[in-house]
Each structure stands twice: as structure tokens, then as C-alpha cells.
Amino acid sequence: MIEIIAGTNRPGANALKLAGIIRGYYRDRGREANILSLSEMPQEIFLPSSYAQKPSSWKVISDRVLNADGLHVIVPEYNGSFPGVLKYFVDMLKFPESFERRCVCFTGEAAGIWGGFRAVEQIQMIFGYRNAVMLPDRVWIPGINQKWNAEGTGLAEEALVARLRDQVERFIDFVERNKGLAAKAAP
Ligand SMILES: Cc1cc2nc3c(=O)[nH]c(=O)nc-3n(C[C@H](O)[C@H](O)[C@H](O)COP(=O)(O)O)c2cc1C
């Protein structure tokens, strides 16, 4: 299973809207994908005690990452970087098996002109440190608020849709080739 991670807990986030659209592209290629929004992170995980002892409510999220064949991370740009909550999400997941040899790909998005370019490059440093297997093909979406169709339900720009579909196709193939390398959750 591929988990599409909407990399923020901001209400009304474009990341979550994009995750839904990208899930449609996976379905068009005959692949089911789940959406994991960081807004699903339980409140208890934000207690300082969670560094030492994870709340029981965290296991369902943690296991979704551990059982994923691939993680497609939507990375919003916040202050020229990725959201702090996305780093906290990474910090709370099981070390080292959550990302060790797990397939990951990245789609950046921002209101501004850089389209999450720096955000993606910065988070790739972390996934590189964690020995993730990363798809070389990344997509950046500048001016995200101008990309929606009139109804706000889909992307209006054909060239962008083509780039995202191409990334999805490449990631499906990449995951097929590499998915056996990562650990799964203990039952
Ligand atoms: C805390 C915060 C910081 C932001 N910093 C930037 C930024 O540095 N560059 C930029 O282009 N947009 C910035 N934005 C706008 C986001 O890129 C914009 O909200 C975009 O839709 C992606 O985030 P979203 O998935 O939360 O919607 C920022 C938004 C927030 C909430």
C-alpha cells in the first residue's frame, strides 16, 4: 500500500486537497493509496512525555508507515522550509525501521514562487540520513492557490497534471522494484 502523507495539520490545507487528487491518479493506474493527513495525529502525541512513551493512539499511525510499500509525501513550504509538524511526525515514528530502505517520493507546494523547492530539498536531507530509498523525480508546485479549477475541486493546469501523473507512474514502478527492502510492523 502507498500512503500519501499530507505534510501539515493546517485546517483547509492545500496539501490535503492535493493528496486527494494524487490518490485519484494512483487509482487511474490501478493502485489503491491511503491518505495520511497530519491532522490525524492524536493530541496526546504532542505531550512532551511522548518522546519516552508513545501513547497507545499513536500505534495505528505508526503502523501505517511501517506497513507502507511507499510514502508519497506532499510537502508544503512554511518559512522557506517544510512544516515543523512534519519534522515532529518524523521524530515520533519508530527509529530506524520507519524509513530504513523504505520508498519515498516528494511533491512540494507553496503559495509563493519557489513551489516548495527548498522545503523538499531540506526534508530529503532527513530522509537521506534515515536511509530511505528516494524517487529521483520530484515535483514542485508554485502559486498553488492559482492552480485550482473554478470549482476548486481539481487542478486547472494540464502541464502540472501531466507532471504529477508522470511522478505517480514512476513511483508505482519504483515501489514495485524496491518494496521488499523495508521492514513491516510487528503484528
Ligand atoms: C506558517 C506558514 C509559513 C508559510 N511560509 C511560506 C513560505 O515561506 N513561502 C511560501 O511560498 N508560502 C508560505 N506559506 C504559504 C503556504 O505555502 C501555503 O499555505 C500553501 O498552500 C501550502 O501550505 P498548505 O498545504 O498548508 O496549504 C506559509 C504558510 C504558513 C501557514
The ligand as an SDF file (V2000), in Angstrom:
LIG
                    3D

 31 33  0  0  0  0  0  0  0  0999 V2000
    3.3890   29.1230    8.8040 C   0  0  0  0  0  0  0  0  0  0  0  0
    3.3490   29.3220    7.3270 C   0  0  0  0  0  0  0  0  0  0  0  0
    4.5010   29.7260    6.6640 C   0  0  0  0  0  0  0  0  0  0  0  0
    4.4950   29.9060    5.2810 C   0  0  0  0  0  0  0  0  0  0  0  0
    5.6430   30.2350    4.6440 N   0  0  0  0  0  0  0  0  0  0  0  0
    5.6580   30.2870    3.2840 C   0  0  0  0  0  0  0  0  0  0  0  0
    6.8780   30.4900    2.5700 C   0  0  0  0  0  0  0  0  0  0  0  0
    7.9460   30.6050    3.1270 O   0  0  0  0  0  0  0  0  0  0  0  0
    6.8290   30.5280    1.2300 N   0  0  0  0  0  0  0  0  0  0  0  0
    5.6540   30.3770    0.5280 C   0  0  0  0  0  0  0  0  0  0  0  0
    5.6640   30.4250   -0.6960 O   0  0  0  0  0  0  0  0  0  0  0  0
    4.4920   30.1680    1.1710 N   0  0  0  0  0  0  0  0  0  0  0  0
    4.4690   30.1020    2.5270 C   0  0  0  0  0  0  0  0  0  0  0  0
    3.3040   29.8450    3.1890 N   0  0  0  0  0  0  0  0  0  0  0  0
    2.0840   29.5940    2.4230 C   0  0  0  0  0  0  0  0  0  0  0  0
    1.9660   28.1040    2.0730 C   0  0  0  0  0  0  0  0  0  0  0  0
    2.9470   27.7370    1.1670 O   0  0  0  0  0  0  0  0  0  0  0  0
    0.5740   27.8700    1.5640 C   0  0  0  0  0  0  0  0  0  0  0  0
   -0.3090   27.8660    2.6660 O   0  0  0  0  0  0  0  0  0  0  0  0
    0.4230   26.6390    0.6920 C   0  0  0  0  0  0  0  0  0  0  0  0
   -0.9440   26.4820    0.4200 O   0  0  0  0  0  0  0  0  0  0  0  0
    0.9730   25.3550    1.2640 C   0  0  0  0  0  0  0  0  0  0  0  0
    0.5350   25.0370    2.5440 O   0  0  0  0  0  0  0  0  0  0  0  0
   -0.8100   24.2410    2.9280 P   0  0  0  0  0  0  0  0  0  0  0  0
   -0.6740   22.8350    2.3850 O   0  0  0  0  0  0  0  0  0  0  0  0
   -0.8490   24.3470    4.4090 O   0  0  0  0  0  0  0  0  0  0  0  0
   -1.9770   24.9240    2.2630 O   0  0  0  0  0  0  0  0  0  0  0  0
    3.2870   29.6920    4.5710 C   0  0  0  0  0  0  0  0  0  0  0  0
    2.1390   29.2790    5.2430 C   0  0  0  0  0  0  0  0  0  0  0  0
    2.1570   29.0920    6.5980 C   0  0  0  0  0  0  0  0  0  0  0  0
    0.8990   28.6100    7.2960 C   0  0  0  0  0  0  0  0  0  0  0  0
  1  2  1  0
  2  3  1  0
  2 30  2  0
  3  4  2  0
  4  5  1  0
  4 28  1  0
  5  6  2  0
  6  7  1  0
  6 13  1  0
  7  8  2  0
  7  9  1  0
  9 10  1  0
 10 11  2  0
 10 12  1  0
 12 13  2  0
 13 14  1  0
 14 15  1  0
 14 28  1  0
 15 16  1  0
 16 17  1  0
 16 18  1  0
 18 19  1  0
 18 20  1  0
 20 21  1  0
 20 22  1  0
 22 23  1  0
 23 24  1  0
 24 25  2  0
 24 26  1  0
 24 27  1  0
 28 29  2  0
 29 30  1  0
 30 31  1  0
M  END
$$$$
